Amino acid sequence: MPRMIFLNLPVTDLKRATAFYEAVGATRNPQFSDDTASCMVFSETIFAMLTTHDKFRQFTPKPIADARTSNQALFCLSADSRSEVDDMVARAAAAGGVADPSPKDEYSFMYGRSFEDPDGHMWGVNWMDLAAFAAQSDMANA
């Protein structure tokens, strides 16, 4: 079985956060969701667990950081094309997020943009041309 990742994100408004993540392409798994959490599925191995602050506090004694004013983590999703990167960032902005809070990544082998969800959690979306990266790497090592 492939290893899976579950990102647990505290959110101030669970319904708003759930709608936001559905707008950017995740689907809600009702089996692992209730009125305190939404399990948002990006792929067979990537899940974002959106939790109310009260629910999140059950897992840690540390204070919840305000993601609008500080960063503890940055999350990144892969995309199959440059246009998929642009589409996801556009959907995030249309759903109430912030598009491009950090500079775009523009390289010959990679293109990336970012967005913030309504709670300030920052996500990157990157497309990579692995063949071009390998060719560039081979030239650098020659």
C-alpha positions as CSV (number, residue, x, y, z in Angstrom):
1,M,0.0,0.0,0.0
2,P,1.4,3.4,-0.9
3,R,2.2,5.8,2.0
4,M,-0.5,8.4,2.4
5,I,-0.3,11.9,3.8
6,F,-3.0,13.6,5.9
7,L,-2.5,17.4,6.4
8,N,-4.5,18.6,9.4
9,L,-5.5,22.2,8.9
10,P,-7.4,24.3,11.5
11,V,-10.0,26.4,9.9
12,T,-12.3,29.1,11.3
13,D,-15.3,28.3,9.2
14,L,-15.6,24.6,8.2
15,K,-18.4,25.0,5.6
16,R,-16.5,27.9,3.9
17,A,-13.2,25.9,3.9
18,T,-14.9,22.8,2.6
19,A,-16.4,24.7,-0.3
20,F,-13.1,26.4,-1.0
21,Y,-11.2,23.1,-1.3
22,E,-14.0,21.6,-3.4
23,A,-13.6,24.6,-5.7
24,V,-9.9,23.9,-6.2
25,G,-10.5,20.3,-7.1
26,A,-10.6,18.2,-3.9
27,T,-13.6,16.1,-3.0
28,R,-15.1,15.6,0.4
29,N,-15.0,12.1,1.8
30,P,-18.1,11.8,4.0
31,Q,-16.9,8.7,5.6
32,F,-14.2,10.7,7.5
33,S,-16.2,14.0,7.8
34,D,-18.6,15.3,10.4
35,D,-19.6,18.7,11.8
36,T,-16.1,19.2,13.2
37,A,-14.0,18.0,10.3
38,S,-14.0,17.6,6.5
39,C,-11.7,15.0,4.9
40,M,-10.7,16.6,1.5
41,V,-9.3,14.2,-1.0
42,F,-6.7,15.4,-3.6
43,S,-5.6,11.9,-4.7
44,E,-5.5,8.3,-3.5
45,T,-2.6,9.4,-1.3
46,I,-3.1,13.1,-0.4
47,F,-5.8,14.3,2.0
48,A,-6.4,17.6,3.8
49,M,-8.2,17.2,7.1
50,L,-10.0,20.5,7.7
51,T,-10.9,20.8,11.4
52,T,-12.6,23.3,13.6
53,H,-10.3,24.9,16.1
54,D,-11.9,23.0,18.9
55,K,-11.3,19.7,17.1
56,F,-7.7,20.7,16.2
57,R,-6.9,21.5,19.9
58,Q,-7.7,17.8,20.7
59,F,-4.5,16.8,18.9
60,T,-2.0,19.3,20.3
61,P,-1.4,21.4,23.4
62,K,0.3,24.1,21.4
63,P,-1.5,27.3,20.4
64,I,-3.0,27.4,16.9
65,A,-0.9,29.8,14.7
66,D,-2.7,32.4,12.6
67,A,-1.7,31.3,9.1
68,R,-2.5,34.8,7.8
69,T,0.4,36.3,9.8
70,S,2.9,33.5,10.2
71,N,3.9,30.3,8.3
72,Q,4.9,27.0,9.8
73,A,4.5,25.0,6.7
74,L,4.0,25.4,3.0
75,F,2.2,22.7,1.0
76,C,2.7,21.9,-2.7
77,L,0.7,19.9,-5.2
78,S,1.9,18.7,-8.5
79,A,0.1,19.5,-11.7
80,D,0.1,17.8,-15.1
81,S,0.6,21.0,-17.1
82,R,1.2,24.7,-16.9
83,S,-2.4,25.3,-17.7
84,E,-3.5,23.1,-14.8
85,V,-1.3,25.2,-12.5
86,D,-3.0,28.4,-13.8
87,D,-6.5,26.8,-13.6
88,M,-6.1,25.7,-10.0
89,V,-4.8,29.2,-8.9
90,A,-7.7,30.8,-10.8
91,R,-10.2,28.5,-9.1
92,A,-8.7,29.3,-5.7
93,A,-9.0,33.0,-6.3
94,A,-12.6,32.7,-7.5
95,A,-13.5,30.7,-4.4
96,G,-12.3,33.4,-2.0
97,G,-8.6,32.6,-1.8
98,V,-5.6,34.8,-2.6
99,A,-3.8,34.1,-5.9
100,D,0.0,34.4,-6.0
101,P,1.0,35.5,-2.5
102,S,4.5,34.5,-3.4
103,P,6.4,35.0,-6.7
104,K,5.8,32.6,-9.6
105,D,8.5,30.0,-10.3
106,E,9.4,30.2,-13.9
107,Y,12.2,27.9,-15.1
108,S,12.8,26.0,-18.4
109,F,11.7,22.7,-16.7
110,M,9.3,24.0,-14.0
111,Y,6.4,26.4,-13.6
112,G,4.8,27.1,-10.3
113,R,2.3,29.5,-8.7
114,S,0.7,29.7,-5.2
115,F,-2.5,30.5,-3.5
116,E,-3.8,31.0,0.1
117,D,-7.0,29.5,1.4
118,P,-9.4,31.7,3.3
119,D,-7.6,30.9,6.5
120,G,-4.2,31.9,5.1
121,H,-2.8,28.4,4.6
122,M,-0.4,28.7,1.6
123,W,-0.3,26.1,-1.2
124,G,2.0,25.9,-4.2
125,V,1.0,24.2,-7.4
126,N,3.9,23.1,-9.7
127,W,4.3,21.5,-13.1
128,M,7.7,20.0,-13.9
129,D,9.0,18.7,-17.2
130,L,11.1,15.9,-15.8
131,A,12.7,15.1,-19.2
132,A,13.9,18.7,-19.6
133,F,15.1,18.7,-16.0
134,A,17.1,15.5,-16.5
135,A,18.6,16.9,-19.7
136,Q,19.5,20.1,-18.0
137,S,21.0,18.2,-15.1
138,D,23.0,16.0,-17.4
139,M,24.4,19.0,-19.2
140,A,25.4,20.6,-15.9
141,N,27.3,17.4,-14.8
142,A,29.0,16.9,-18.2
